[in-house]
Amino acid sequence: MTRTVITTENAPTLPAPLSQGIRKGPLLQVSGQLPFDPDTGEVAGTTVAEQTTQALRNVTAVLEAGGAGLEDVVMLRVYLTDPAHLAEMNEAYTAAVGEPFPTRTTVYMQLPPGLLVEVDALAVLGD
């Protein structure tokens, strides 16, 4: 199976040694997406809801570049900086992802200043 690097201008490119996404066979892994607006390079918002919405837009852009959509996602991982943000993140997540929800893991970690959330995804294409 060929390993294909997925790249799109509709999601930010970070100065790090990683691909926005990798597709191999029916699997598409999207690297952790931060809440940067791809047009401006700036953090989109100051609240966890605003940042979650942008991070999920970025995930969706990489998925679409790889021939997938949120309906193909089987696993999302959400990285938060503060457990107190869980309820607000869940509201934004619910609005952006919709049912049926993929499986999800939520991890608490430190991100650079001003960043409150990061999201990565694993999608399976085809049946």
DSSP file with accessible surface (Angstrom, degrees, kcal/mol):
  #  RESIDUE AA STRUCTURE BP1 BP2  ACC     N-H-->O    O-->H-N    N-H-->O    O-->H-N    TCO  KAPPA ALPHA  PHI   PSI    X-CA   Y-CA   Z-CA
    1    1 A M              0   0  172      0, 0.0     2,-0.3     0, 0.0    23,-0.0   0.000 360.0 360.0 360.0 140.7    0.0    0.0    0.0
    2    2 A T        -     0   0  112      1,-0.0    23,-0.7     2,-0.0     2,-0.6  -0.577 360.0-138.6 -82.8 138.5    1.2    3.5   -0.8
    3    3 A R  E     -A   24   0A 168     -2,-0.3     2,-0.5    21,-0.2    21,-0.2  -0.884  23.3-164.7 -96.7 121.6    1.6    6.0    1.9
    4    4 A T  E     -A   23   0A  68     19,-3.3    19,-2.9    -2,-0.6     2,-0.4  -0.928  14.7-137.1-115.4 127.9    0.3    9.4    0.7
    5    5 A V  E     -A   22   0A  76     -2,-0.5     2,-0.5    17,-0.2    17,-0.2  -0.658  19.0-147.6 -80.2 131.5    1.0   12.7    2.4
    6    6 A I  E     +A   21   0A  15     15,-2.9    15,-1.1    -2,-0.4    14,-0.4  -0.902  22.9 171.2-104.4 127.0   -2.1   14.9    2.7
    7    7 A T        +     0   0  100     -2,-0.5     2,-0.3    58,-0.2     6,-0.0  -0.995   4.8 172.4-137.0 140.0   -1.7   18.7    2.5
    8    8 A T    >   -     0   0   20     -2,-0.4     3,-0.9     3,-0.2    54,-0.1  -0.994  35.2-143.1-145.8 145.8   -4.1   21.5    2.2
    9    9 A E  T 3  S+     0   0  179     -2,-0.3     4,-0.1     1,-0.2    -1,-0.1   0.550  97.3  76.6 -78.4  -8.0   -4.0   25.3    2.3
   10   10 A N  T 3  S+     0   0  109     51,-0.1    -1,-0.2     2,-0.1    51,-0.2   0.400  96.3  49.1 -84.7   1.4   -7.3   25.2    4.1
   11   11 A A  S <  S-     0   0    2     -3,-0.9    -3,-0.2    50,-0.1    26,-0.1  -0.967 100.2 -94.9-133.4 151.6   -5.6   24.1    7.3
   12   12 A P        -     0   0   14      0, 0.0     2,-0.5     0, 0.0    22,-0.1  -0.313  26.9-137.0 -68.9 148.5   -2.5   25.8    8.9
   13   13 A T        -     0   0  113     25,-0.1     6,-0.1    -4,-0.1    -6,-0.0  -0.929  22.0-150.4-101.5 126.8    1.0   24.5    8.2
   14   14 A L        -     0   0   44     -2,-0.5     2,-2.5     2,-0.1     4,-0.3  -0.733  22.8-115.7-100.0 149.5    3.0   24.4   11.4
   15   15 A P  S    S+     0   0  138      0, 0.0    -1,-0.0     0, 0.0    -2,-0.0  -0.428  82.1 104.4 -79.1  65.7    6.8   24.9   11.6
   16   16 A A  S    S-     0   0   44     -2,-2.5     2,-2.2     2,-0.2    -2,-0.1  -0.973  86.1 -98.7-142.7 155.9    7.2   21.3   12.9
   17   17 A P  S    S+     0   0  142      0, 0.0     2,-0.3     0, 0.0     0, 0.0  -0.484  85.0  98.7 -79.8  76.1    8.5   18.0   11.3
   18   18 A L        -     0   0   90     -2,-2.2     2,-0.3    -4,-0.3    -2,-0.2  -0.984  67.3-120.2-153.0 160.6    5.0   16.6   10.6
   19   19 A S        -     0   0   37     -2,-0.3    12,-0.3     1,-0.1     3,-0.1  -0.778  24.3-126.8 -98.2 150.9    2.5   16.1    7.8
   20   20 A Q  S    S-     0   0   11    -14,-0.4    11,-2.3    -2,-0.3     2,-0.3   0.884  90.5 -12.8 -62.7 -37.3   -1.0   17.5    8.1
   21   21 A G  E     -AB   6  30A   1    -15,-1.1   -15,-2.9     9,-0.3     2,-0.4  -0.987  57.8-149.5-158.7 159.3   -2.3   14.0    7.3
   22   22 A I  E     -AB   5  29A  40      7,-2.2     7,-2.8    -2,-0.3     2,-0.5  -0.998  10.1-163.8-134.4 130.8   -1.2   10.6    6.1
   23   23 A R  E     +AB   4  28A  84    -19,-2.9   -19,-3.3    -2,-0.4     2,-0.4  -0.962  12.6 169.9-115.2 132.1   -3.3    8.2    4.1
   24   24 A K  E >   -AB   3  27A 106      3,-2.4     3,-2.0    -2,-0.5   -21,-0.2  -0.941  66.5 -43.9-139.7 114.6   -2.4    4.5    3.8
   25   25 A G  T 3  S-     0   0   26    -23,-0.7   100,-0.0    -2,-0.4    -1,-0.0  -0.386 125.3 -19.8  60.7-134.0   -5.0    2.2    2.3
   26   26 A P  T 3  S+     0   0   61      0, 0.0    99,-3.2     0, 0.0     2,-0.4   0.496 118.9  96.6 -84.4  -0.1   -8.3    3.0    3.9
   27   27 A L  E <   -BC  24 124A  84     -3,-2.0    -3,-2.4    97,-0.2     2,-0.4  -0.738  47.5-176.8 -96.3 137.2   -6.8    4.8    6.9
   28   28 A L  E     -BC  23 123A   0     95,-2.7    95,-3.1    -2,-0.4     2,-0.5  -0.972   5.7-167.1-131.0 114.3   -6.3    8.5    7.1
   29   29 A Q  E     -BC  22 122A  66     -7,-2.8    -7,-2.2    -2,-0.4     2,-0.5  -0.913   6.7-156.1-103.1 125.6   -4.6   10.0   10.2
   30   30 A V  E     -BC  21 121A   0     91,-3.1    91,-1.4    -2,-0.5    -9,-0.3  -0.889  19.7-125.0-100.4 125.8   -4.9   13.7   10.7
   31   31 A S  E     -     0   0A  31    -11,-2.3    88,-0.1    -2,-0.5    31,-0.1  -0.244  48.3 -70.5 -61.4 158.4   -2.1   15.3   12.8
   32   32 A G  E     -     0   0A  13     88,-0.1     2,-0.5    86,-0.1    88,-0.3  -0.275  54.2-148.4 -53.4 126.0   -3.1   17.3   15.8
   33   33 A Q  E     - C   0 119A   7     86,-3.5    86,-1.9    -3,-0.1    26,-0.1  -0.899   6.7-155.2-105.5 128.2   -4.7   20.5   14.6
   34   34 A L        -     0   0   19     -2,-0.5     2,-1.3    84,-0.2    84,-0.2  -0.512  35.5 -96.8 -94.2 167.2   -4.4   23.7   16.7
   35   35 A P  S    S+     0   0    0      0, 0.0     9,-3.2     0, 0.0     2,-0.4  -0.096  72.2 138.4 -83.3  43.3   -6.9   26.5   16.5
   36   36 A F  B     -F   43   0B  43     -2,-1.3     7,-0.2     7,-0.2     6,-0.1  -0.717  56.9-125.0 -86.9 136.9   -4.9   28.6   14.0
   37   37 A D     >  -     0   0   43      5,-3.0     4,-3.1    -2,-0.4     3,-0.3  -0.690  16.6-145.5 -75.4 121.9   -6.9   30.4   11.3
   38   38 A P  T  4 S+     0   0   40      0, 0.0    -1,-0.1     0, 0.0   -25,-0.1   0.761  95.4  53.2 -65.6 -21.3   -5.2   29.2    8.0
   39   39 A D  T  4 S+     0   0  143    -29,-0.1   -28,-0.0     1,-0.1   -29,-0.0   0.861 125.4  19.9 -79.6 -36.1   -5.8   32.6    6.3
   40   40 A T  T  4 S-     0   0   88     -3,-0.3    -1,-0.1     2,-0.2     3,-0.1   0.647  89.1-132.7-107.0 -23.0   -4.2   34.7    9.0
   41   41 A G     <  +     0   0   46     -4,-3.1     2,-0.2     1,-0.3     3,-0.0   0.472  67.0 125.2  78.8   2.3   -2.0   32.3   10.9
   42   42 A E  S    S-     0   0  132     -5,-0.3    -5,-3.0     1,-0.1    -1,-0.3  -0.581  74.0 -94.0 -93.2 155.9   -3.4   33.8   14.1
   43   43 A V  B     -F   36   0B  51     -7,-0.2     2,-1.2    -2,-0.2    -7,-0.2  -0.488  40.4-127.8 -64.9 131.9   -5.1   31.9   17.0
   44   44 A A        -     0   0   22     -9,-3.2    10,-0.3    -2,-0.2    11,-0.1  -0.707  67.3 -26.3 -89.0  93.2   -8.9   31.9   16.3
   45   45 A G        -     0   0   27     -2,-1.2     3,-0.0     1,-0.1     0, 0.0  -0.031  56.7-110.5  94.9 167.4  -10.5   33.2   19.5
   46   46 A T  S    S+     0   0  123     69,-0.1     2,-0.2    70,-0.0    -1,-0.1   0.482  88.0  79.4-114.9  -9.3   -9.7   33.3   23.2
   47   47 A T  S  > S-     0   0   51      1,-0.1     4,-2.5    -3,-0.1     5,-0.2  -0.667  82.7-121.3-100.0 158.9  -12.3   30.8   24.5
   48   48 A V  H  > S+     0   0    1     -2,-0.2     4,-2.7     1,-0.2     5,-0.2   0.863 113.8  56.0 -65.9 -31.3  -12.1   27.1   24.4
   49   49 A A  H  > S+     0   0   28      2,-0.2     4,-2.3     1,-0.2    -1,-0.2   0.949 109.8  44.1 -64.9 -48.0  -15.4   27.0   22.4
   50   50 A E  H  > S+     0   0   93      1,-0.2     4,-2.0     2,-0.2    -2,-0.2   0.922 116.8  46.4 -62.1 -43.3  -13.9   29.3   19.7
   51   51 A Q  H  X S+     0   0    2     -4,-2.5     4,-2.7     2,-0.2    -2,-0.2   0.879 110.8  51.9 -70.4 -36.0  -10.7   27.4   19.6
   52   52 A T  H  X S+     0   0    1     -4,-2.7     4,-2.6    -5,-0.2     5,-0.2   0.936 108.8  51.4 -63.9 -44.2  -12.4   24.0   19.5
   53   53 A T  H  X S+     0   0   42     -4,-2.3     4,-1.9    -5,-0.2    -2,-0.2   0.927 113.3  44.5 -59.0 -44.5  -14.5   25.1   16.5
   54   54 A Q  H  X S+     0   0   12     -4,-2.0     4,-2.4   -10,-0.3    -1,-0.2   0.922 111.3  52.1 -69.0 -42.6  -11.4   26.3   14.6
   55   55 A A  H  X S+     0   0    0     -4,-2.7     4,-2.4     1,-0.2    -1,-0.2   0.922 111.4  47.9 -59.5 -40.6   -9.4   23.2   15.5
   56   56 A L  H  X S+     0   0    2     -4,-2.6     4,-2.7     2,-0.2    -1,-0.2   0.856 108.1  54.7 -70.5 -32.0  -12.2   21.0   14.2
   57   57 A R  H  X S+     0   0  143     -4,-1.9     4,-2.3    -5,-0.2    -1,-0.2   0.913 109.6  48.3 -61.8 -41.9  -12.5   23.1   11.0
   58   58 A N  H  X S+     0   0    1     -4,-2.4     4,-2.0     2,-0.2    -2,-0.2   0.917 110.7  49.7 -66.0 -42.2   -8.8   22.4   10.5
   59   59 A V  H  X S+     0   0    0     -4,-2.4     4,-2.7     1,-0.2    -2,-0.2   0.944 111.4  50.0 -58.4 -46.9   -9.3   18.7   11.1
   60   60 A T  H  X S+     0   0   28     -4,-2.7     4,-2.8     1,-0.2    -2,-0.2   0.891 107.1  54.4 -61.5 -39.4  -12.2   18.7    8.6
   61   61 A A  H  X S+     0   0   10     -4,-2.3     4,-2.1     2,-0.2    -1,-0.2   0.913 110.9  45.0 -62.3 -41.5  -10.1   20.5    6.0
   62   62 A V  H  X S+     0   0    0     -4,-2.0     4,-1.5     2,-0.2    -2,-0.2   0.921 112.2  52.3 -69.3 -41.4   -7.4   17.8    6.2
   63   63 A L  H ><>S+     0   0    0     -4,-2.7     5,-2.8     1,-0.2     3,-0.6   0.946 110.5  47.9 -56.6 -48.3  -10.0   15.1    6.1
   64   64 A E  H ><5S+     0   0  125     -4,-2.8     3,-1.6     1,-0.3    -1,-0.2   0.891 107.3  55.4 -63.4 -37.6  -11.5   16.6    2.9
   65   65 A A  H 3<5S+     0   0   48     -4,-2.1    -1,-0.3     1,-0.3    -2,-0.2   0.806 109.5  48.7 -64.1 -26.7   -8.1   16.9    1.3
   66   66 A G  T <<5S-     0   0    6     -4,-1.5    -1,-0.3    -3,-0.6    -2,-0.2   0.316 126.3-100.0 -94.6   6.7   -7.7   13.2    1.9
   67   67 A G  T < 5S+     0   0   57     -3,-1.6    -3,-0.2     1,-0.3     2,-0.2   0.722  88.5 101.6  85.5  22.4  -11.1   12.3    0.5
   68   68 A A      < -     0   0   10     -5,-2.8    -1,-0.3    -6,-0.2     2,-0.3  -0.716  49.4-156.8-128.2 178.9  -12.9   11.9    3.8
   69   69 A G    >   -     0   0    7     -2,-0.2     3,-2.1    -3,-0.1     4,-0.4  -0.876  45.9 -84.6-145.4 177.6  -15.3   13.7    6.1
   70   70 A L  G >  S+     0   0   36      1,-0.3     3,-1.4    -2,-0.3    27,-0.0   0.817 123.2  66.7 -58.7 -28.7  -16.2   13.7    9.7
   71   71 A E  G 3  S+     0   0  158      1,-0.3    -1,-0.3    52,-0.0    26,-0.0   0.706  98.7  53.3 -66.5 -16.4  -18.6   10.8    9.0
   72   72 A D  G <  S+     0   0   43     -3,-2.1    52,-2.4    51,-0.1     2,-0.3   0.514  83.9 109.6 -92.8  -7.0  -15.5    8.7    8.2
   73   73 A V  E <   +D  123   0A  11     -3,-1.4    50,-0.3    -4,-0.4     3,-0.1  -0.554  36.3 173.8 -75.8 129.4  -13.8    9.5   11.6
   74   74 A V  E    S+     0   0A  67     48,-2.7    29,-1.5    -2,-0.3     2,-0.3   0.595  70.5  27.2-104.6 -18.1  -13.7    6.6   14.0
   75   75 A M  E     -De 122 103A  31     47,-1.6    47,-2.5    27,-0.2     2,-0.4  -0.968  57.2-176.8-150.4 127.8  -11.6    8.3   16.6
   76   76 A L  E     -De 121 104A   0     27,-2.1    29,-1.8    -2,-0.3     2,-0.5  -0.974  11.1-158.3-118.0 139.3  -11.0   11.9   17.7
   77   77 A R  E     -De 120 105A  59     43,-2.2    43,-2.2    -2,-0.4     2,-0.5  -0.985   6.7-163.7-116.5 129.2   -8.5   12.8   20.4
   78   78 A V  E     -De 119 106A   0     27,-2.8    29,-2.9    -2,-0.5     2,-0.6  -0.957   2.5-160.7-114.7 129.5   -9.0   16.2   22.1
   79   79 A Y  E     -De 118 107A  45     39,-3.2    39,-1.6    -2,-0.5     2,-0.3  -0.952  14.0-176.4-112.5 118.0   -6.1   17.7   24.1
   80   80 A L  E     -De 117 108A   0     27,-3.0    29,-2.7    -2,-0.6    37,-0.2  -0.862  27.0-147.2-113.4 152.9   -7.2   20.4   26.6
   81   81 A T  S    S+     0   0   47     35,-1.5    36,-0.1    -2,-0.3    27,-0.1   0.633  86.7  32.5 -90.3 -14.3   -5.1   22.5   28.9
   82   82 A D    >   -     0   0   66     34,-0.3     3,-2.3     1,-0.1    -1,-0.2  -0.964  63.8-144.2-148.7 124.1   -7.6   22.7   31.7
   83   83 A P  G >  S+     0   0   79      0, 0.0     3,-1.7     0, 0.0     4,-0.3   0.794 100.8  69.8 -57.2 -25.5  -10.2   20.2   33.0
   84   84 A A  G 3  S+     0   0   82      1,-0.3     4,-0.3     2,-0.1     3,-0.3   0.690  90.9  62.1 -66.4 -15.1  -12.5   23.1   33.7
   85   85 A H  G <> S+     0   0   39     -3,-2.3     4,-2.7     1,-0.2    -1,-0.3   0.484  75.2  96.3 -87.3  -3.5  -12.9   23.6   29.9
   86   86 A L  H <> S+     0   0   55     -3,-1.7     4,-2.8     1,-0.2    -1,-0.2   0.910  82.6  46.5 -58.5 -48.4  -14.4   20.2   29.4
   87   87 A A  H  > S+     0   0   66     -3,-0.3     4,-1.8    -4,-0.3    -1,-0.2   0.932 115.4  46.0 -62.6 -44.9  -18.1   21.3   29.4
   88   88 A E  H  > S+     0   0   71     -4,-0.3     4,-1.9     1,-0.2    -1,-0.2   0.909 113.6  49.5 -64.8 -40.7  -17.5   24.3   27.1
   89   89 A M  H  X S+     0   0    0     -4,-2.7     4,-3.1     1,-0.2     5,-0.2   0.929 107.7  55.0 -62.3 -43.1  -15.4   22.1   24.7
   90   90 A N  H  X S+     0   0   51     -4,-2.8     4,-2.7    -5,-0.2    -1,-0.2   0.880 106.2  51.7 -59.4 -38.2  -18.2   19.5   24.7
   91   91 A E  H  X S+     0   0  147     -4,-1.8     4,-2.0     2,-0.2    -1,-0.2   0.945 114.5  41.2 -63.5 -48.6  -20.7   22.1   23.6
   92   92 A A  H  X S+     0   0   10     -4,-1.9     4,-2.2     2,-0.2    -2,-0.2   0.904 115.6  51.8 -65.6 -40.2  -18.6   23.3   20.7
   93   93 A Y  H  X>S+     0   0    8     -4,-3.1     4,-3.1     2,-0.2     5,-0.5   0.933 108.5  50.6 -61.3 -47.0  -17.6   19.7   19.8
   94   94 A T  H  X5S+     0   0   69     -4,-2.7     4,-1.5    -5,-0.2    -1,-0.2   0.919 112.0  47.5 -59.6 -43.8  -21.2   18.5   19.8
   95   95 A A  H  <5S+     0   0   89     -4,-2.0    -1,-0.2    -5,-0.2    -2,-0.2   0.884 118.8  39.9 -65.9 -38.3  -22.2   21.4   17.4
   96   96 A A  H  <5S+     0   0   41     -4,-2.2    -2,-0.2    -5,-0.2    -1,-0.2   0.868 124.8  32.7 -81.2 -37.5  -19.3   20.8   15.1
   97   97 A V  H  <5S-     0   0   24     -4,-3.1    -3,-0.2    -5,-0.2    -2,-0.2   0.902  86.9-170.4 -91.0 -45.8  -19.2   17.0   15.0
   98   98 A G     << -     0   0   27     -4,-1.5    -3,-0.1    -5,-0.5    -2,-0.1   0.154  30.6 -18.4  72.1 165.4  -22.8   15.9   15.3
   99   99 A E  S    S+     0   0  163      2,-0.1     2,-0.1     1,-0.1    -5,-0.0  -0.571 109.5  48.9 -88.2 153.5  -24.2   12.5   15.9
  100  100 A P  S    S-     0   0  125      0, 0.0    -1,-0.1     0, 0.0     0, 0.0   0.500  88.6-148.9 -73.0 136.1  -23.4    9.7   15.6
  101  101 A F        -     0   0   84     -2,-0.1    -2,-0.1     1,-0.1     3,-0.1  -0.476   7.2-125.7 -75.0 143.6  -20.3   10.7   17.5
  102  102 A P        -     0   0   19      0, 0.0   -27,-0.2     0, 0.0   -28,-0.1  -0.308  43.4 -82.0 -72.1 170.3  -17.0    9.0   16.8
  103  103 A T  E     -e   75   0A  90    -29,-1.5   -27,-2.1   -30,-0.1     2,-0.3  -0.333  56.8-164.5 -65.8 159.5  -15.1    7.5   19.7
  104  104 A R  E     -e   76   0A  72    -29,-0.2     2,-0.4    -3,-0.1   -27,-0.2  -0.998  23.3-162.2-152.6 145.2  -13.1   10.0   21.6
  105  105 A T  E     -e   77   0A  64    -29,-1.8   -27,-2.8    -2,-0.3     2,-0.5  -0.987  13.4-156.4-122.0 137.0  -10.3   10.4   24.1
  106  106 A T  E     -e   78   0A  40     -2,-0.4     2,-0.4   -29,-0.2   -27,-0.2  -0.974  13.0-175.4-115.9 127.4   -9.7   13.6   26.0
  107  107 A V  E     -e   79   0A  55    -29,-2.9   -27,-3.0    -2,-0.5     2,-0.5  -0.941  18.7-139.0-122.0 142.5   -6.3   14.3   27.4
  108  108 A Y  E     +e   80   0A  96     -2,-0.4     2,-0.3   -29,-0.2   -27,-0.2  -0.888  40.6 141.8-104.1 130.0   -5.2   17.2   29.6
  109  109 A M        -     0   0   72    -29,-2.7     2,-0.4    -2,-0.5    -2,-0.0  -0.942  51.4 -88.2-154.6 173.1   -1.8   18.6   28.7
  110  110 A Q        -     0   0  179     -2,-0.3     6,-0.1     3,-0.0   -29,-0.1  -0.783  40.0-178.1 -93.6 132.8    0.2   21.8   28.5
  111  111 A L        -     0   0   19     -2,-0.4     3,-0.1     4,-0.3     4,-0.1  -0.820  41.6 -74.6-118.5 165.4    0.1   23.7   25.2
  112  112 A P  S >  S-     0   0   77      0, 0.0     3,-2.1     0, 0.0    -1,-0.1  -0.174  72.9 -70.4 -56.4 156.1    2.0   26.9   24.2
  113  113 A P  T 3  S+     0   0  135      0, 0.0     3,-0.1     0, 0.0    -3,-0.0  -0.144 121.6  20.1 -52.4 136.7    0.6   30.1   25.7
  114  114 A G  T 3  S+     0   0   55      1,-0.2     2,-0.5    -3,-0.1     0, 0.0   0.194  97.8 109.3  89.3 -15.5   -2.8   31.2   24.3
  115  115 A L    <   +     0   0    9     -3,-2.1    -4,-0.3     1,-0.1    -1,-0.2  -0.828  35.0 170.3 -98.0 130.9   -3.6   27.7   23.0
  116  116 A L        +     0   0   31     -2,-0.5   -35,-1.5     1,-0.2   -34,-0.3   0.585  60.0  24.7-112.1 -17.3   -6.4   25.9   24.8
  117  117 A V  E     - D   0  80A   0    -37,-0.2     2,-0.3   -36,-0.1    -1,-0.2  -0.996  47.1-173.5-153.3 150.9   -7.1   22.9   22.6
  118  118 A E  E     - D   0  79A  42    -39,-1.6   -39,-3.2    -2,-0.3     2,-0.4  -0.981  13.4-165.3-141.8 145.2   -5.7   20.5   20.0
  119  119 A V  E     -CD  33  78A   1    -86,-1.9   -86,-3.5    -2,-0.3     2,-0.3  -0.998   7.0-178.5-137.3 133.8   -7.5   17.8   18.1
  120  120 A D  E     - D   0  77A  15    -43,-2.2   -43,-2.2    -2,-0.4     2,-0.3  -0.850  11.7-156.9-123.9 166.9   -6.4   14.9   15.9
  121  121 A A  E     -CD  30  76A   0    -91,-1.4   -91,-3.1    -2,-0.3     2,-0.4  -0.992  16.2-154.6-145.8 150.7   -8.4   12.3   14.0
  122  122 A L  E     -CD  29  75A  47    -47,-2.5   -48,-2.7    -2,-0.3   -47,-1.6  -0.996  23.2-175.8-124.6 122.1   -8.3    8.8   12.6
  123  123 A A  E     -CD  28  73A   0    -95,-3.1   -95,-2.7    -2,-0.4     2,-0.5  -0.885  16.6-151.7-118.3 151.3  -10.7    8.1    9.7
  124  124 A V  E     -C   27   0A  53    -52,-2.4     2,-0.3    -2,-0.3   -97,-0.2  -0.992  15.6-154.2-121.4 123.9  -11.4    4.9    7.7
  125  125 A L        +     0   0   17    -99,-3.2   -57,-0.1    -2,-0.5   -58,-0.0  -0.778  55.0   9.4-101.3 143.0  -12.5    5.3    4.1
  126  126 A G              0   0   58     -2,-0.3    -2,-0.0     0, 0.0     0, 0.0   0.045 360.0 360.0  78.5 165.7  -14.6    2.8    2.3
  127  127 A D              0   0  219      0, 0.0    -2,-0.0     0, 0.0     0, 0.0  -0.793 360.0 360.0-109.0 360.0  -16.4   -0.2    3.7
